[in-house]
Amino acid sequence: MAKLTLSDLYGISFTSLGTAVADWKDMVGRLDTLANSARDHMLATSNKARWSGENAGVTRDFVKKTAEEFRDAHAEAKSIWNILEDAHTELAKIQSDVKNAVDVNAKDLGIRVQDNGDGTVRCFFPHVRGDTDERTQQQLDEMRALESRVNGLIAHAEEIDDSAARALRKSHGNDVNDFGHSTYDSLDDAQQERASELAKKSLRLYKEGKELPEEELAELAQTIKYNASDPDFATAFYRDLGQEGALRFQAQLSLDGSAEGGRQLELARTIQDGMGVALSKATPRLGDEWTAELMRVGRSNISLDMVGNQVEPRGYQVLGTLLRHGKYDTEFLKRVGNDMIAFEREDPGAWPRLDGRYTGMPNFGLNLDKDGGGGFDPITGLLEAYGHNPDASTEFLRATVPGKQDGVPTMTNLEYLMGMGADGKGEGARQWIPDVAAPWAQEGDDKVFGKDALGHALEAAVTGLPYDHGPSGEHPKHTPERSEIMESVVTAVAAKPDLMHDRMADSLGRMAGEYMPEINSSLRQSNNFAGLYGSSNFDALATTEFLDTLGRNPDAYAEATLGAENYSASLMSDVVKHPDQYSGTPGENLKHISYGTGTVEGILGGARHDEIVTGGQLSDEEYNKKIQERADMFNSVFGSTVGFATERVPIAGEVINGVTEHIVGKVAEGAERNTAAETAHEAGVSSFDARKNALEQANAGVIIAGTPKGEDSLTLHRDVDTNTGEGYDHGKELQREAKDHYKRNPPE
């Protein structure tokens, strides 16, 4: 069957379809009148007539059947009208989006969109005479995003067209002598019915040792993909399949897809992603009883009805793969999340894993994401869900969920998951193991994918924003609950640096960037400038040691450095623009800000130096590579706020955008200059250059902020330079003292 192409979708006129919709609407009205007339007059008269003889029963039955046919004709016409109207509305909207993408977005970006003739397009930058044809990473990303968007719109249009045609056939029934077949209130109803039909067919086939044909699997994947966000579709789909049926269906597709790879894996992954989003939309509507039964199934083993299969995962293990996708309701996550934790604390072997029979299948598993592990540890998926729901994550990490048997220590979920344990020394804390196919026991710590998800949940909990949020204006307040979690993390990592797993280092670096007001406040040397940052409960020594730990990891160092510089420059702009909101003169405040930021950078820089010299694990080049990677993402992802720790004050958009772009560019540019071989001498050179960069970036912040009235520009820049350097040296001294303190007084 020919594929719908860009040219088809772009050039087609939907006028005829619109006319058909209007005609069928008129037909529905006419048939409704006829059906009512047949019922109220013809049928009523027949029922009242005093007929007798051989023809009486035949005639009365004929009149009754005729009246029913009029009603069935009306129902069929209404179903056809509903389908056509929805199809017309959705296709017209998609066509408008395609034209906007091709005629406006592509043009603005200097991109050409080429129809491949197979249902896909290719986007490229046409050559212009005299142009080098070199493109920035941002330009290439925008090109790929546009190409993906247009391809998605074409595929969606084809899915609507196919669904509408299929629903029209079922409404008509291909019987010219009989009305009364399938009826639909909307195209969504037809799509949901078809999705449930195919999923149930797949379940039946697996019992027979067969699989859904690829063509039908592709149809199901497209239907779920483009309807998953519709609450009506999602609710009906999960209600039809039931809790155990839905999880069994998902597990069957996942294990087969991961084993076979190729097209089947691609389709199974699309279905898994869509079912996750659909479940997030459905659970608020399905109700408490439905969730309670899901929790019961979650604790049970799922029989997969697959010939030769030796795996019977827990329902929660399958659910964990779905929780990675979508934003789940807070109450649902509270019930399911705490039950999952309680269950595994009652039984440390709660989650069955693969044995040696699957050694030759390294990608075999329940989770079909391209990263994130095999999915046999459901806590990974649970934590990803919390990473998308900040309020739920804050509540979850502060909650206490004891196990049911005697001797299980009580602790918060944060203490259990991060490793502090009930006594702060690890007692009863969760033992994380690699989440991969057999032989998992031979895998290293880098396969503990759950720690990455834990970092995401922590980010959401302490910032009040989903970990993968896009550009944001006003940042949520640092409530006492959020700050308590952040303080616990700072204190714990300071005492035991290995609690910061490499996979969560970038998250902790971003958390530090978000909490720069509190960090600066805890490290300040004078209360005269307390109003710049507000109060903080962070311990100065613990904060220093926390920053030292971040500085030893390239990801964490890059995130924390970018956060510190961006916050500093933003605050500088604000004290100049709104001097009446701060005590002290703008000039005094600028000098203090530069000293404080220099202190933070000095701690980070000292840790970076020590890691390069003594650790021998990562070169300066690796640090700089991470900074450049983070800088590429920073401008488009993170906004900035300044002000008291509990009263976040957003900077005006045009100001902060300029600050962010300029400062991030400076940090990345400086990093390129720092690259050096891994020797003690050149590590020292790197440290010197890091100090120099701190001075340059502080002055860049002053340039953006502008010289306050009454201040001499040259003198101000010289003072900022001096204060930044003194702060940097002070930070390095704090870092050395903190190391010495912990050497003399190691945590028990």
N, C-alpha and C positions, 0 to 999 in steps of 0.2 A: 504494500500500500504506500502511495506517495506521501512524503512528509510535508507538513505545512512549512513554508519557507518565509523568510523575511519579506520577499517581494509580494507573496500572497497576502500576508497580514497587513503590510503597509498599504498596498494598493486596493484592497477589496473595499467595496461600498457596502455598508450594512443597512442601506435604505430599504432594500427588498425584505430583509429580515425584520426590520422595524415595521414595515407594512404588514407582513405576515402576523406579527405579534398583535397589531391592531385588529386585523381581520379575525383572528382567533378569539380575541377578547369579545368582539361583537358576536361571534358564533356562540360563545359561552352564554352570553346574555339571552340570545334567541332560544338556545336549547333549554336553558333554565325555565323560560316562559312556557315552552312546549311540554317539558316534563311536569311542571306544576299543573298545567291544563289537563294533561293526560291523567294525572293523579286525582285532581279535584273534580273533574267532569266525567271523562270517559270511564275511568275505573270506578269512581263513586256511583255513577249511573248503573254500571254493570253489577256492582255489588247489591244495589237496591232492587234491581229488576227481578220480577217473579217469573223467571224462565223455567220451563220444564221440557222434558223430552230428551232425546238422545243428544241433541246439539247444545243443550244448556250448559253442561259441564265443560264441553270443548270450547264453546264460545267464551265462557267466563274465564277460563285459563288463558285463552289467546289474548283477551283484553288485558289481563294481569301481566302477562309476559311482555306485551307491547308497551305498557306503561313503564315496566322495569327497564326495557331497552332504551326508552327516552331518557330515563334517569341515568343509565349507564353511559349513554351517548354524551350527556352533559358532563358526567364525571371524567370521561376520556378527553373531551374537548378542553375541560379546565386543566387537566394534567398537562396536555400538550401546550396550552397557553402558558402555564407556569414555567415549563421547561424552556420554551422559546424566549419568554421575557427575560428570565435569568441569564440565558446564554447571550442574548443580545446585549444586555447591560454589561456583563463581564467582558465580552469580547470587544465591545466599543471602548471600554476603559483600558483594556490591554493595548488596543491599537493606538489610543491616545498616548499611553506611556511609551510605546515603541517610537512613535513619531517625535516625541519630546527628546528621547534618548538620542535618536539619529540626527534630528534637525537642530537641536539646541545643545545638549550636553556634549556630543561628539564634536560639534563645530567649535564650541568654546574651548575644548581641550586640544583642538588641532588634529583630531583623529578621524580617520575614514573607516566606515563600517561596510564590509564586503559580504554579500550574500553567498554562502558556500553552496546553496542549492540543495542541501540535505537536512534542512531544519536547524542549521547552526550558522553563525556569522564569524567573521574574523575581523578584529580591529587592529589597525596599524597606523603609524605616523607616516604620511606620504612624504617622499623626498622633495625637498625644496632646494633649488639651486643655491649653492653657497652655504648650505646647512651642513654641519658635521654629522648630523643624524645621531648625535649622542643624547641620551635621555637620562634624566634623574630617576632615582628609584621611585620617587613619588609619582612621576609621570607614567612610569611603567605600571605601577600599582593601579593608578586611575584607569589606564587603558584596559588592564585585565579585568578590573571591576566592572567597567562598562560592557565589555564583551560578555562577561558572565551574566550581567543583568539582562541584556538583550536576548541571549540564548534562553534564559529562564522564562522570559515573557513569551517567547515563541513556543516553548514547550508547554507552558501553562495554557496558552490558547489552544494548542492541539488537544490537550487533556480535556478542556471544556467542550470542544467540538466533538470528540469521541464520546464523552459522557452523555452529551445531549442526544447524539444520534442513537446511542444504545437505549437511552430512556424513552425516546420517541418510538422505537421499535417495540419495546415492551408495553408501552401505553396502547399502541395500535393492535398489537397481538397478531398481525398478519392474517386476520380472519375478517373477510368482507361481510360476513353474514352475522357477526356477533360483536356487540360492544361489551365493555366491562372487563378490562384486563388490569395491568398494574397502573396505579394512579399515584401521582406525586404532588405534594404541595409546593415543591421547589426543586431546582436542579440539585441542590445540596442533598435532599432526601434520596434522590436517585444515586448520587455518588456514594453516599453512606451505605445504602443497600448493597451496592456492587462491591464495596470494600469488604463488608462483612461476609458477603457471599463467597468471595475469593479466599478470604482468610479461613473460613470454615471448610472450604474445599481443600485447602492446603492441609489442614489438620486431619481430614479424612484420608487424604492420599498418603500422608506419612504413616498412618496405621497400616497401610497396604504395602509399605516399602517403596512408595513412589513420591514424586515431587511435583509441585505446580509447574506447568510448562513455562518456559522463560517468557513467552509472550504475555501470559497472564500475570506472571510475577512483575514484569515491567509495567503492566497496566495498573496493578495494585500499588506499586511504588509511586507512580505519578499521581494516582488518586489521593493517596495519603499525604504525599508531599505538599500538594496544593490545597488541601482541605484541613490539614492538621490544626490550624489556628482557629478554625470555626468551632465554637463551643457546642453548637447543636450536632454537628457531624461527630465531634470527638466523643460526646456523651453517649450518643446512640451507638457508636462503634464499640465502645468499651462495655456498654450494657448488653449488647448483642453477644459479644464473645465471652463475657464473664471474666472474673479475676484469674482463675486458673487457666482458662482457655487462652486469654490474651498473653499470659506469661509463657505458656507452653509454645504457642505459635511463635513468639519472639525468640525463645531459646532454640527452637528447631531451625529457624532461618539463620540465626547467628552462627550456630555451630557448623551447619552445612556451608554457609557462605565463607566463613573463615577457613574451612578445610579445603574448599574448592577454588577459592580466589576468583579472579577474572570478573566477568560480567555478573555472575551470581553474587559475589561479594559486594560489588558496587550497588546492586539493587537491594540487597539485604541491608546494607548500610543506610540507604535512603529511607527504607521502611523503619529501621530502628530510630533514626533521627526524628522522623515524622511521628512515630508512635510515642516518643518521649514528649514532644510538644503537645500532641493530642491529649496525653494523660494529664499534663499540667492544666489544660483547659477544661478537662472533664471532671476532675476530682472535686472541685467546689460544688458541682451540680449533682454528683452521684450520691452524696450524703454520707453520714457517719456510719451507717450500717454497711454500706459498700466498702468503706475504708477498713472497717473492723474485719470483714471477711478477707480483704486483701492482706491484712496483717497476719491473719491466721494462715493463709496460703504462703505468705512470706517466710514463715518459720518452718514450713513443710518442704519435703523433697518433691520436685516436679518430675513425674514420669513422662518422658518425652515421646513414647510410642514410636521410637525410631529403630528400625531393624539393625541389630548389631551394636547399638549404642550402650556404652557402659557408664555414662555420666548421668547423674540425677541431681542437678543443682537445686539449691534451696530457692524458693520463690523470691526471696530478697536479693539473691545474687543476680537474677534476671532483672528484677526491678531496678537494681543499681545501675544497669546499663541505660535504662530509660530516664532515670533521674538526671543524667548529664545534660539533657536537652529540655529547654523550656524553663519558665519561671513558675515555680510551684507555690501554692497557697501556704501561708504561714502555719495555719492550724494543721493542715495535712502533714507538712514537714515535721511539726512538733510531735505529732502522734507516731508517725512512721520512724522518724529519726531516733527518738528516744527508745522506741521498742527495738530497733536494730542494735543499738548500743547495749541495751539490757540483755538481749538475747545472746550476743557474742560474749558478754561478760559472764553469763551463766554457763556458757559452753565454749571454751577457747577453740574447739574444733568445729565450730558451727558452720564454717564455710568449706564444703568439700572441694578438693583440688584434683587436678589430673595426676595420673600415675604414669609409669613407664611406657604404657601402650601408646602414648601420644608423643613420644620423644621426637619422632621425625616430623612433627607438625608444629613448628615454632610459632606460627601465628594463630593456632587453634584457640578459640576462646569465645566468650559471650559478648565482650565489648568489641564493636566494629570500628570505633574511632581509629584514626591513623596513629594516634598515640594514646597513652592513658592505661596501658596494660591489658591483660586478658579479660578483665571483668570478674574474676573469681573472688576478688575482694570487693564486696558491695559498698563498703564504707567510702571508697574512692568516689563512686557515683553520687552517694549521699552528700559528700562534702562539696562536690561540684554544684549540686542543687543549692546548697547553702551559700555558695559563692555568688549565686544569682539573686538571693533574697537576703539583703543585709539585716533587716530586723529579725528575721527568723534565725540567722546565724548568730547574732548577738545573744539572743535568748538561749539558743542551743548550747553555745560554748560556756555559758554561765550556769547551765542547768546541772543538777546533780542526779545521776541515774545509777543507783547501786544495783549490783547483781542480787539475785534472790537467795542464793545459798549462803550459808554461814561462812564467815571468813573472807568474804569479798569486800575489800576496803571501799569506803565511800570517798568519791572525789568528783570534781567537776568534769564535764566532757573535755574542756580545754586541758586539764591536768592529765586526763586519761590518754588523750590523743597525741598531745605534744611531747609527753614523756616525763613531766614533772612528778606524776604519781601522787599517791595520797600523802606521802611524807616529804615531798619536794625532792626526793632522791631517786625517784623512779619506781617506788613500790606500787605494784599493781597496774603500772602503765601498760598501754597497748604495745604488743610486740609486732612491729611491721615486718612483713616478709615480701620478697619479690612477687609481683602479680603477673606471671608469665606461664606459658605452657611448660610441661615437664621437659627436662628435670629442673623444676624451679629451685630446688635446694642448692643447685650449683651456680645460680645467678648472683650477681653482686648487688650492692646497695643502690646502684643507679637504676635498678628496676623496681624500686619502691615508689610506684607512681602515685600512691595515695598521699605522699608528703607534698606533692605539687598541688593536689586538690585541697589539702589542709591549708596551704598558703593562701589559696583563693578564698576559702571560707574565712580565714583570719582577716584578709584584706577587706572583705565585705563587712565583717563584724565591727571593725574598728573605724572604718571610713564612712560607713552608712551608704556606700555606693556599690553596685555590683562590680566584681573585680574586673570585668571586661567592659566597663562602661565607656561610652564614647565621650565626646566633648561635653563638659558640664559647666553650668554657670555657678550658682551658689552651692558650695559644698555643705553637706549636713553638719549640724553642730556635733562637737565631740561631747556627747552626753557622758554622765558619770559611768554608765554601764559600758560604753565603748572604751572610754579612757581606762577603766579598770582592766579590761582585757589587754589593752596595749601595754599598760604598766606591768602586768603579769608576764607578758612576753619579754619585755625589756629586762626585767629582773631575772627571769629564768635563763635567757640566752646569755646574759652577763655572767651568771654563775656557772653555766654549763654550755659552752659555745657549740658543742656538737648537737645540741637540740635544733640548731638551724641546719637542717638537711640541705644539701646543694639544690635539690629540686624546689625548695621553697625560698631560696635566697632572694630571688628577684621580688617576691611578694613582700618579704620583710624590708627590703630596700625601699619599696614604694610606700610601705607603712611609715617608715622613718621620714620619708619626704613629706607625707601628709601631716605628721606630728612634729614638724620643725618648730612651731611655736612652743610646744612643751619642751622639746629638746633644748632650744635656745634658752628658755627660761630656767631650766635646771642647771645650765652651764654658765649662766651670767655671773659676772664678778661683783655686781653692784645692784642694789635695789632701786637705785635712782632711775633705772630704765625698765623697771618691771612692767610698766604700762604698755611697752611695745609688744610684749608676748602674752601677758596674763600670768596667772598662777599655774604651777605645775607640781604634781606629787611625785614626779620622777626623781629618783635618787641620782645625784650627780655622778657618783662612782659607777653605779650600774649603767647609767646612760653612756658614760665614756667607754666602758667595757663592751656594751652592746654595739656602739659605733665601731669599735675596734674589730669585733667579729664580722660586721658587715664589710669593713674595709678589706678583709682578707679574702673575700669572694668577689670575682669580677662582676657578676650580675648584680649583687647587692651593692657593691661599690658604685657601679654606674648609676643605678636607680637613686641611691641616697645622694650622690653628688649632684645629679640633675635636679633632684627635689630641693636640695639646699640652695643651689644657685638661683633657681627659679623663684623660690620663696623670698630669698634675700632681695632680688631685683624688684619683685612685686611690692614688697614692703617699703623699699626705698621710694618707689613711685608714689605710694599712698601717703607717706609722711610729708612729701613735698606738696602733693595736691590737696591734702586735708590736714594742714598743720594744727588746726584747732582741736583735732581729735586726739592729739598726743601731748603729753607733758614734755617740756624741753623744747629747744629750738630745732627746726628741721636739720640744721647743720650738725648739731650734737647727736641727733638721732641717726643720721646717716653714718657718722663715724662709729657709733656703737653697733649699728647693724653690721657694718663691715668687720668689726672686731669679732662679733658673735659668729658670723658665718665663717670667718677665718679660723676660729676655734674648731668648729665642726669639721671643716676641711682639713685642718691640721691633724685631727684624730684619725680621720679616714685615710689621709695621705701617709701618716706614720704607719698605720696597719698595712697599707698597700706595700710600702717599702719593706717592712719586716717580712711579709709573705714572699716577696720576690727574692730577698736576700737569704732568708733562713729556710723558707718552706721548700723552695726549689721545685714547686709544682706547676706554677703558671708564670709565664713570662709577662713582662710589661706589655708586650704586644697583645696578649690575650685580654688584659684589662682594657686596653684602648679599643679593641675590636668590640667588646661588650658595650662600651660607652657609645660608639658609633651606632650600633644596633639599637640601643635604647633611644638615642637622639632621633633616629629616623621615625620612631613611633611617638615620641613624646609630644611633639607639637599638635598632632591630630587627636591625641587621646586625653591628655591631662590639661585641665584648666588650673587656676591657682587662686588661692584666697589668702588673705592676711588678717591679722587682728588677734584678739584674745583667743585663747584655746577653746573657750566655751561659747564664744560669740563670733563666729566666722563671718568676715565681711568680704563680699565678693568685689573684685576689681572690675572696673568698667571693661567691657569686651575689647574695645579697640586698644586699650592700654595694655591689658594682659597679653593679648595676642602678640603685640610688638615685643613685649618683654620676653615672653617664652621663646619666640623664634630667634631673637637675638642672642639670648643667653645660652640656649641649647646649642646654637651654632658655634658660639665661642668655646663651649666645653668640648665639643667634638673636634673643633679645629685645633685646640690646644693638645688634645689627646694624640692627634696625628704627629705633633711635634715631639711628643714624649717617647715615642717608641724606641726601645733600646734592647740590646741583648741581655740575657739573663746572667749578669755578673754583678758582684758587689759594687764595683765601681760605677757601672752604668745604672744600677738601681739607685745609687746616690744621685746621679745626674737626673734620673726620673723624678726623685723626690724634690730636687731643687726646682725642676721645671713645673712640678705640680704646685709648688708655692708661688712661682711666678704667674702661673695661670690663675691662681686664686686672686692675685692682685689685679690682673687684667680684667677679670670678670667683675670684680667689685667696682672698678672704675667704669666698666661698661654699664653697670646698673645705675651709676650716678649720671652718666650721659643720658640714659633713657629717662631718668627721673627729672633731670634738669637741675640747674643751679638755683637754690632757694634765694629769695630776695635778701639782700644784705650780705651775701656770701661772695667772696672772691673765688672764681672758678678754679684758678690755678692752685690757690692755697687749699681749697676743699679737696681737690683731687690728690694733692700731696698728703693731706691728713688721712684721707681714706686709704691711700696706699700704705701709710705707716701703720694705721690701726689694723688693716687686714693682715699685714706681715706679722705684727705683734700677736694678733689673735691666732694666726697659723702656728707660730712658734709655741704659743701657750697650749694650743691643742695637742701638738706633738709631745709636749712635756706631760700633759694630763694622760696621754696614751701610755707613755713610759711608766708613769707613777702607778697607773691602774694595773699594768702588767706586773710590776714589782709587788703591788699589794696582793694580787691573787697568787703570786708565787709564794709570798710569805704566809698567806692565809687562804690556802686552797679550800674550796667549798667541800663540806663533808659529803 
